[in-house]
Amino acid sequence: DIQMTQSPSSLSPSVGDRVTITCRASQSISRHLNWYQQKPGKAPKLLIYAASTLQSGVPSRFSGSGSGTDFTLTISSLQPEDFATYYCQQSYSPPFTFGPGTKVDIK
Amino acid sequence: QLQLRESGPGLVKPSETLSLSCTASGGSISSDNCYWDWIRQSPGKGLEWIGSIYYRGSTHYNPSLESRVTVSVDTSKNQFSLKLSSVTAADTAVYYCARRGITIFGVVNFYWFDPWGQGTLVTVSS
């Protein structure tokens, strides 16, 4: 199985801050990497697929980059509604696997 | 727009079979360009992909669960289902159904999960 790791595990930025979350795959997955946002008690929501393609309806302050084994999710200016947990997920080969999550907490 | 909703018992006894259904509304299960997947989330193991089915019936399972999992589809009900046998406390989780969509860039298929159902908590306990 392809193992996914994320860093940091949590962070406490302020509204307006630029936030960067890193995801690493245990082997090359080309650009087969998705990002999800999950709020408490809710299902994950797709933000970005194919490493950098913004899902329809997702604000443009979210962006993704990377290929191979190293990927980044960036929120250019954090908004109050962005406090959530973020997960990366590889879709290169089954079993599809997720990272452990990065919790973005209110400072 | 497509919506998914899980249904089934919230409490299952150890060694018994967990059975859940996912009903689609606002779209058809009989779509050529997607799969229908089950994913679970527990505090201990995080998000774990369980398996998937294509509307024509082909399946793919996580090897870690394959011996206990069956995913089936009923196109007449616009529904797909999950059975997980011989459950233990380790199977306690929130279970989600999701569409696995496909986007083609050039000749490469990219898969993503969207939308997800709201999730249903299944507790394994006697």
Interface residues (C-beta under 8 A of the other chain):
Chain A: D1 S30 R31 H32 N34 Y36 K42 A43 P44 K45 L46 Y49 A50 T53 Q55 Y87 Q89 S91 P94 P95 F96 T97 F98 P100 G101
Chain B: G46 L47 E48 W49 H60 N62 P63 S64 Y96 A98 T103 F105 V108 F110 Y111 W112 F113 D114 P115 W116 G117 Q118 G119
